[in-house]
Amino acid sequence: SSDLSMSNSNKIKGISRRDFLKGTAAGALGVAAAGLLGGCASTTENQECPPCEPTSSASSAGWPAVEALEPNVPMEGVVAFVKEPIADSEIVKTENVDVVVCGMGPAGFAASIASAQQGLKTVVLEKGQVGTYRSATIGGLTDRIHKKYGVEFDTKQWLDDAMVNSMFYGNQAIYQRWIDTQEEAINWFLDLFGLPDEDFKLTFAAGDFPDFYEPYDVTSLSRSWNTSINIPLAPAAIVELLTSKVKEAGAEVLMETPACQLIKEDGKVVGVIARTAEGYVKYLCAKGVVLATGGYEFNPTKLKECCRPRDLALNHWMNGTASNTGDGHEMGKAVGAIEDEYPHPLMLDPAQLMPYLRVNKLGKRFTPEYEPYNHLALAMQNQPGAINWYITDGDAAGAIDKMWTPSSSCYGPKEVWVGAATSENALKADTLEELAGLMGVPADAFVETINHWNAMCEAGEDTDFHMLPSMMHPIKTAPFYANLEGAAALCTAGGLQITPNSEVLDTEFNVIPGLYAIGNVSGSMFHGTYPHNLNCISHSRCITFGYNVAKLLASK
């Protein structure tokens, strides 16, 4: 993934699990071999823990914080939303259609294809030059691929995990609707590819565990559900195929034509205004307007208003969709919609996916490293400075062998992660005391942490954080390595509150007739964190609710 926001060469470098889901594992391996993975550049001098640097002059919302942390936000994109009413005199054309889908990511693709297939006169307004599909995966529970491999899920258990992850801010009825309707929607989506079922593999079985068909990976602290399916195409090829399917279904696709403002009459959304090269075009919609405009990663002002400062103290961002500026969020709010409770969550990963031992700036271990990626990233961000170090030794390959699991091996071969931990960018020392000096952490506390860890490895029990004994590996073989680490963000995960039918709610929690939200512009599901252990729920909700919205609009 590209580092969109950090030009300082001393910033932490890493790779993303999404690099592998994009089909770029070979490239990542080459990067690791070149020593470009892992922590900051190797140096014989003390390596300071750098704060993230702001890249925008946008003002802070003034969230209370126990530690002053500078937000790291991407460059500022162009906001298409127009706050002041667009006068009729500025409208160059008016079109009458059934439905307008605003945005062409996974959710917009599903809604537009399905709407056109239902016979609705459908227009797609895409702000960018092309649509987007961020990783070559889709999720499900009872789709035909999971049935093919005999995977059976306890949906009540899955639902419990979903609600706990959202701290019960999530709307359980929406999760239940996904459970009830994902089979039909995902099977429909798979049909679009025209490929034999044998070409689709479960993500957890795509690595060194080809026969792993259990419902979840028990080696993850929170159940990591085996719900993700690999699509055998690169994301760019998926976008090309789905774009052709939109057009084949009969929808009109307008690129570089952003939605700017919703039209509301007598309490109902009746259309949307788009900006074209010729001027503003008004679309009057007989059935409804579907917002599928994604998140607001490239709106620094909104990021600082809606997200915790500590959550924004990031290593880097992984999202290159500069058109994601929160247009749908703001258009919805302008007609009375209510957003999720603040602060909004981000979709977070650690820079290093493997459960190497972590220590903070105090030289102390602070978390069970085998927890899901989002939980590990949150634990990292909650440390002083929102950073940490991951530690290994001359037997990093032995450590990887012990911690290798179905939910980790699918993100690239072992040598990538060994290479990341021991590259020339890592700090390297022959003694733990020397390594502590290079890290700038208290030597006594750091050495005590490592010695205590080694004693627990020998005893076969992690009495501190209960890592599985089978995954524990001592750190005692020189040379010793440390890599500075921070969290990485893919996208925002808070949006407009909705019903199970994806109908947008107003500030009195009543439905705004004619307005629907799907994908990352929609809310009511996540809080505090995006639940990576519900693997691929993001793409799957996009496809499922996009498909469902089309069926609902066709029934009106």
C-alpha positions in Angstrom: 0.0 0.0 0.0 1.2 3.5 -0.7 2.1 5.9 2.1 0.0 8.9 1.1 0.7 11.2 3.9 4.3 10.9 5.1 7.1 12.4 3.2 9.6 12.2 6.1 12.0 9.3 5.4 12.3 8.6 9.1 8.6 7.6 9.3 7.7 4.0 10.1 7.5 1.8 7.0 5.5 -1.3 6.6 3.3 -3.4 4.4 -0.3 -4.1 4.6 -2.2 -7.4 4.6 -4.2 -5.8 1.8 -1.1 -5.9 -0.4 -1.5 -9.6 -0.4 -5.2 -9.6 -1.0 -4.5 -7.3 -3.9 -2.3 -10.1 -5.4 0.9 -8.2 -4.8 2.6 -10.7 -2.4 5.5 -11.2 -4.9 6.1 -7.5 -4.9 6.0 -7.3 -1.2 8.5 -10.1 -0.9 10.8 -8.1 -3.2 10.4 -5.1 -0.9 11.2 -7.2 2.1 14.3 -8.5 0.5 15.4 -5.0 -0.3 15.1 -4.1 3.3 12.2 -1.7 2.9 9.8 -3.4 5.4 9.6 -3.0 9.2 10.7 0.0 11.3 12.6 3.2 10.8 15.9 3.3 9.0 18.7 1.5 10.7 21.2 3.8 12.4 24.0 3.5 15.0 22.6 6.4 16.8 19.6 6.5 19.2 16.4 6.1 17.2 13.8 8.5 18.4 10.1 7.7 18.4 8.8 10.3 15.9 5.3 11.8 16.3 3.1 11.7 13.3 3.1 15.0 11.4 0.0 16.8 10.3 -0.3 17.4 6.6 -3.1 19.9 6.6 -3.8 23.2 8.3 -7.3 22.0 9.2 -8.2 23.0 12.8 -8.6 20.4 15.5 -12.1 19.8 16.9 -10.7 20.1 20.4 -11.3 16.6 21.6 -10.1 16.1 25.1 -6.9 14.0 25.3 -4.5 12.9 28.0 -1.5 13.3 25.6 -0.8 15.8 22.9 -0.6 13.9 19.6 -0.4 15.4 16.2 -2.9 13.9 13.7 -1.6 12.3 10.6 -4.2 12.9 7.9 -3.9 12.4 4.1 -3.8 15.3 1.7 -7.0 17.3 1.3 -9.3 16.1 -1.5 -11.8 18.2 -3.4 -15.2 18.2 -1.5 -18.1 18.1 -4.0 -20.8 18.8 -1.5 -22.4 22.2 -2.0 -23.9 23.6 1.2 -25.8 26.6 -0.2 -28.9 25.8 -2.2 -28.1 25.5 -5.9 -30.4 27.9 -7.8 -32.6 26.7 -10.6 -30.9 29.2 -12.8 -27.7 27.2 -12.4 -29.3 24.0 -13.6 -28.4 23.3 -17.2 -30.5 20.1 -17.6 -33.1 18.1 -15.7 -33.5 14.3 -16.1 -36.2 12.0 -14.8 -35.0 8.6 -13.7 -36.0 5.9 -11.3 -32.9 5.8 -9.1 -29.5 7.5 -8.9 -26.6 5.7 -7.2 -24.0 8.1 -6.0 -20.6 6.4 -6.0 -19.2 3.3 -7.7 -17.3 1.3 -5.1 -18.4 -2.2 -4.0 -21.8 -0.9 -2.6 -22.4 1.3 -5.6 -21.6 -1.5 -8.0 -24.0 -3.8 -6.4 -26.9 -1.3 -6.1 -26.5 -0.1 -9.7 -26.2 -3.5 -11.3 -29.1 -4.9 -9.4 -31.3 -1.8 -9.9 -30.7 -1.9 -13.7 -31.3 -5.7 -13.7 -34.6 -5.0 -11.9 -35.6 -2.9 -14.9 -35.2 0.5 -13.1 -33.9 3.5 -15.1 -30.6 3.8 -13.2 -27.9 6.5 -13.3 -24.6 6.1 -11.6 -22.7 9.3 -10.5 -19.0 8.5 -9.9 -16.8 11.3 -8.6 -13.5 9.7 -9.8 -12.2 8.6 -13.1 -12.9 4.9 -12.3 -14.7 2.9 -9.7 -13.0 1.2 -6.8 -12.7 -2.2 -5.2 -10.0 -2.2 -2.5 -9.1 -5.9 -2.1 -10.0 -9.1 -4.0 -12.3 -10.6 -1.4 -15.9 -11.0 -0.5 -17.5 -12.4 2.7 -20.4 -14.6 3.5 -21.8 -17.3 5.8 -24.1 -19.6 3.8 -23.1 -18.7 0.2 -22.4 -21.6 -2.1 -18.6 -21.4 -1.7 -18.7 -21.9 2.0 -21.2 -24.7 1.5 -18.9 -26.3 -1.1 -16.2 -26.5 1.5 -18.5 -27.7 4.2 -18.0 -24.7 6.5 -20.9 -24.2 8.9 -21.3 -21.2 11.2 -23.1 -20.7 14.5 -24.8 -17.4 13.4 -25.9 -16.6 16.9 -22.3 -16.8 18.1 -21.2 -14.7 15.1 -23.9 -12.1 16.0 -22.8 -12.0 19.6 -19.2 -11.2 18.4 -20.6 -8.5 16.1 -22.5 -6.8 18.9 -19.6 -7.0 21.4 -17.2 -5.5 18.8 -19.6 -2.6 18.4 -20.0 -2.2 22.1 -23.7 -2.6 21.4 -23.8 0.7 19.6 -24.5 -1.4 16.5 -28.0 -2.0 15.4 -28.5 -5.8 15.9 -31.5 -5.8 13.5 -29.1 -4.7 10.7 -26.6 -7.4 11.5 -29.5 -9.9 11.5 -30.7 -8.6 8.1 -27.2 -9.3 6.7 -27.3 -12.8 8.2 -30.7 -13.5 6.7 -30.0 -12.1 3.2 -26.3 -12.5 2.5 -26.7 -15.9 0.9 -28.8 -14.7 -2.0 -26.8 -11.5 -2.5 -23.4 -13.1 -2.4 -24.4 -15.9 -4.7 -25.7 -13.3 -7.1 -22.5 -11.4 -6.9 -20.4 -14.5 -7.6 -22.5 -15.1 -10.7 -21.3 -11.8 -12.1 -17.8 -13.2 -12.5 -18.8 -16.1 -14.7 -16.2 -18.3 -13.1 -16.4 -21.9 -11.9 -16.9 -22.2 -8.1 -13.5 -24.1 -8.0 -11.8 -20.8 -8.7 -13.0 -19.2 -5.5 -11.0 -20.2 -2.4 -11.5 -19.4 1.2 -9.0 -16.8 2.3 -7.9 -18.8 5.4 -7.3 -21.8 3.1 -5.3 -19.8 0.6 -2.0 -20.0 2.5 -0.3 -22.9 4.2 -3.5 -24.4 5.6 -5.4 -25.5 2.4 -7.7 -27.8 4.3 -8.7 -25.3 7.0 -12.5 -25.3 6.9 -13.3 -24.6 10.5 -15.8 -21.8 11.2 -13.1 -19.7 12.9 -9.4 -19.7 13.8 -9.1 -20.6 17.5 -5.5 -19.2 17.6 -6.9 -15.7 17.5 -7.8 -14.3 20.9 -11.2 -13.2 19.6 -12.8 -15.7 17.2 -11.4 -14.8 13.7 -14.2 -16.0 11.5 -13.5 -18.0 8.3 -16.0 -15.8 6.3 -13.7 -14.3 3.7 -13.5 -15.6 0.1 -10.7 -14.8 -2.3 -11.8 -13.5 -5.8 -9.3 -14.8 -8.4 -8.8 -11.4 -10.0 -6.8 -8.3 -9.2 -8.8 -5.4 -7.8 -8.3 -3.4 -11.0 -9.7 -6.3 -13.1 -12.7 -6.6 -10.7 -13.4 -2.9 -11.2 -13.2 -3.3 -15.0 -15.5 -6.4 -14.9 -18.1 -4.8 -12.6 -18.1 -1.6 -14.6 -18.9 -3.6 -17.7 -21.7 -5.3 -15.8 -23.2 -2.0 -14.8 -23.4 -0.9 -18.4 -24.6 -4.3 -19.7 -27.5 -4.2 -17.2 -28.5 -0.9 -18.8 -27.5 1.7 -16.3 -26.0 5.0 -17.4 -22.5 5.5 -15.9 -21.2 9.1 -15.6 -17.5 9.4 -14.5 -16.0 12.5 -13.0 -19.6 13.6 -12.2 -20.0 14.0 -8.4 -23.2 14.3 -6.6 -23.3 17.7 -4.9 -26.7 18.2 -3.2 -29.9 16.3 -2.4 -33.3 17.7 -3.4 -35.9 17.4 -0.6 -39.5 18.4 -1.0 -42.3 18.0 1.5 -40.0 15.9 3.8 -39.0 13.5 1.0 -35.8 13.2 -1.0 -36.9 13.4 -4.6 -33.6 13.8 -6.4 -30.0 14.8 -6.5 -27.9 17.5 -8.3 -24.7 16.5 -9.9 -21.8 18.7 -11.2 -20.9 18.0 -14.9 -18.4 19.7 -17.2 -21.4 21.6 -18.7 -22.8 22.7 -15.3 -25.2 21.3 -12.7 -27.7 18.6 -13.8 -30.8 17.8 -11.7 -31.9 14.2 -11.5 -35.5 13.7 -10.3 -35.8 10.1 -8.9 -39.1 8.3 -8.9 -37.8 5.6 -6.6 -35.0 7.0 -4.6 -31.4 8.2 -4.2 -28.8 5.7 -3.0 -25.7 7.2 -1.3 -22.7 5.0 -1.9 -20.0 7.7 -1.7 -17.6 5.9 0.7 -15.8 7.4 3.7 -14.1 10.7 4.3 -10.4 9.8 4.4 -9.4 12.8 2.3 -11.3 15.4 4.3 -8.9 16.5 7.1 -11.4 18.8 8.7 -14.0 16.1 9.0 -11.5 13.6 10.2 -10.4 15.9 13.1 -14.0 16.7 13.9 -15.3 13.1 13.9 -12.4 10.9 15.1 -10.3 10.7 18.2 -6.9 12.4 18.1 -5.3 9.3 19.2 -6.9 7.3 16.4 -5.4 9.8 13.9 -1.9 9.5 15.3 -1.1 7.0 12.6 1.9 5.5 10.9 0.2 5.8 7.5 -3.0 5.6 5.4 -3.6 2.8 2.9 -6.4 4.3 0.9 -5.7 6.0 -2.4 -9.2 7.0 -3.2 -8.8 10.8 -3.0 -12.4 11.3 -4.0 -13.5 10.1 -0.6 -14.2 13.4 1.1 -17.5 12.7 2.9 -19.8 14.1 0.3 -22.6 11.7 1.0 -22.3 12.2 4.8 -22.6 16.0 4.3 -25.4 15.8 1.7 -27.3 13.6 4.1 -26.8 15.9 7.1 -27.9 18.8 5.0 -31.4 17.2 4.6 -31.6 16.3 8.3 -29.9 13.0 8.5 -28.1 11.8 11.7 -24.6 10.4 11.8 -23.3 7.7 14.1 -22.3 8.8 17.5 -18.8 10.4 17.6 -16.0 9.5 17.7 -16.3 7.5 14.4 -14.1 4.4 14.1 -11.3 3.8 11.6 -10.5 0.5 9.9 -7.1 -0.1 11.5 -4.2 -2.6 11.1 -0.8 -2.9 12.8 2.1 -2.3 10.5 3.4 -5.8 11.4 0.7 -8.5 11.2 2.6 -11.3 13.0 2.3 -11.6 16.8 5.9 -10.7 17.6 6.4 -9.5 21.2 5.5 -5.8 21.5 6.9 -3.3 24.0 6.1 0.4 24.5 8.3 3.4 25.1 8.6 2.3 28.7 10.2 -1.0 27.7 7.1 -2.9 28.9 4.9 -5.5 27.1 1.3 -4.3 27.0 -1.0 -6.6 25.1 -1.8 -10.2 23.9 -0.2 -9.9 20.5 -2.3 -12.7 18.9 -5.5 -10.6 19.2 -7.3 -9.5 16.0 -5.6 -6.8 14.0 -8.0 -4.0 14.9 -7.7 -4.8 18.6 -3.9 -5.0 18.4 -3.8 -1.6 16.5 -6.0 0.0 19.2 -3.7 -1.4 21.9 -0.7 0.0 20.1 -2.3 3.4 19.7 -3.2 3.5 23.4 0.5 3.5 24.3 2.6 6.6 25.1 3.1 8.4 21.8 0.8 6.0 20.0 3.7 3.8 19.0 5.5 0.7 20.1 8.4 -1.6 19.1 8.1 -5.2 18.0 11.0 -7.4 19.0 12.6 -10.6 17.6 16.0 -12.2 17.6 18.3 -14.2 15.3 15.8 -17.0 15.2 12.9 -15.0 13.7 12.2 -17.9 11.4 11.6 -20.1 14.4 9.3 -17.6 15.9 7.3 -17.4 12.7 7.0 -21.2 12.6 5.4 -21.2 16.0 3.0 -18.3 15.4 1.9 -19.4 11.9 -1.9 -19.8 11.7 -4.7 -19.9 9.1 -5.6 -16.3 9.7 -2.0 -15.1 9.2 -0.5 -17.4 6.5 -3.1 -16.1 4.0 -1.4 -12.7 3.9 1.9 -13.8 2.4 4.7 -16.3 2.8 6.8 -16.6 6.0 9.9 -15.1 4.5 8.1 -11.8 4.0 7.4 -11.4 7.7 10.8 -12.7 8.7 12.4 -10.2 6.2 10.3 -7.4 7.6 11.4 -8.0 11.2 15.1 -8.5 10.4 15.7 -6.1 7.4 18.4 -3.4 7.3 15.7 -1.0 8.4 15.4 -2.7 11.8 17.5 -1.7 14.8 20.1 -4.5 15.4 22.3 -5.2 18.5 24.2 -8.1 20.0 22.8 -7.5 23.5 19.5 -6.5 24.8 21.0 -3.6 26.7 22.5 -2.3 23.5 19.2 -2.7 21.7 17.4 -0.7 24.5 19.9 2.1 24.0 19.2 2.3 20.3 15.5 2.2 20.9 15.7 4.9 23.6 13.7 2.9 26.1 14.7 2.2 29.7 17.2 -0.6 29.6 16.4 -2.2 33.0 12.7 -2.4 32.2 13.3 -3.7 28.7 15.7 -6.4 29.8 13.3 -7.4 32.6 10.4 -7.6 30.1 12.4 -9.9 27.8 13.8 -12.1 30.6 10.3 -12.5 32.0 9.0 -13.4 28.6 11.7 -16.0 28.1 10.9 -17.5 31.6 7.2 -17.8 30.6 8.2 -19.5 27.3 10.3 -22.0 29.2 7.4 -22.6 31.6 4.9 -22.9 28.7 2.5 -20.3 30.1 1.9 -16.6 29.4 0.7 -15.6 32.9 0.5 -12.0 31.7 -1.7 -12.0 28.6 -2.4 -15.7 28.0 -0.9 -16.1 24.5 -1.3 -19.7 23.5 1.8 -21.8 24.6 2.1 -23.2 21.2 2.8 -19.7 19.8 5.3 -18.6 22.3 9.0 -18.4 21.3 11.9 -17.1 23.4 14.0 -14.1 22.5 17.5 -15.2 23.4 19.5 -15.7 20.2 21.7 -12.8 19.1 21.5 -10.6 17.2 18.4 -8.9 18.5 16.0 -6.7 16.4 13.6 -4.0 17.1 11.2 -2.3 14.7 9.3 0.9 15.5 5.6 0.4 14.7 2.4 2.4 14.5 -1.1 1.7 13.3 -2.2 2.1 9.7 -5.7 3.1 8.6 -7.6 2.1 5.5 -10.8 4.0 5.8 -13.4 5.6 8.0 -16.1 3.3 9.3 -18.8 5.7 10.6 -21.7 7.1 8.6 -25.3 8.0 8.4 -27.6 6.0 10.6 -29.9 3.7 8.8 -32.7 1.0 9.2 -32.2 -2.6 8.2 -33.6 -1.5 4.8 -30.7 1.0 4.4 -33.2 3.9 4.8 -31.5 7.0 6.2 -32.7 8.3 9.5 -33.2 11.9 10.6 -32.3 13.4 13.9 -35.6 12.2 15.4 -34.7 8.7 14.2 -37.5 8.7 11.6 -36.9 7.5 8.1 -36.2 10.2 5.5 -38.3 8.9 2.6 -36.5 8.5 -0.7 -33.0 8.4 0.8 -30.8 5.3 1.2 -27.2 4.8 2.3 -24.9 1.8 1.8 -21.3 1.0 2.3 -19.0 3.3 4.3 -21.3 6.3 4.0 -23.8 4.2 6.1 -23.5 3.7 9.8 -25.3 1.9 12.6 -22.9 -1.1 12.6 -19.5 -0.2 14.0 -18.3 1.7 17.0 -14.8 2.1 18.5 -13.3 -0.2 16.0 -13.9 -2.0 12.7 -14.1 -5.7 13.5 -11.4 -7.4 11.5 -12.3 -10.8 13.1 -15.7 -10.6 11.3 -13.6 -11.1 8.2 -14.7 -9.2 5.1 -17.9 -7.9 6.7 -17.2 -4.5 5.0 -17.3 -5.7 1.4 -20.0 -8.2 2.2 -22.4 -5.6 3.7 -21.7 -3.4 0.6 -22.8 -6.1 -1.8 -25.6 -7.5 0.4 -27.3 -4.2 1.2 -26.7 -2.8 -2.3 -28.5 -5.8 -3.7 -31.2 -5.5 -1.1 -31.8 -1.8 -1.8 -32.3 -2.5 -5.5 -34.9 -5.1 -4.8 -36.7 -2.7 -2.4 -36.7 0.1 -4.9 -38.1 -2.2 -7.6 -40.9 -3.2 -5.3 -42.1 0.4 -4.8 
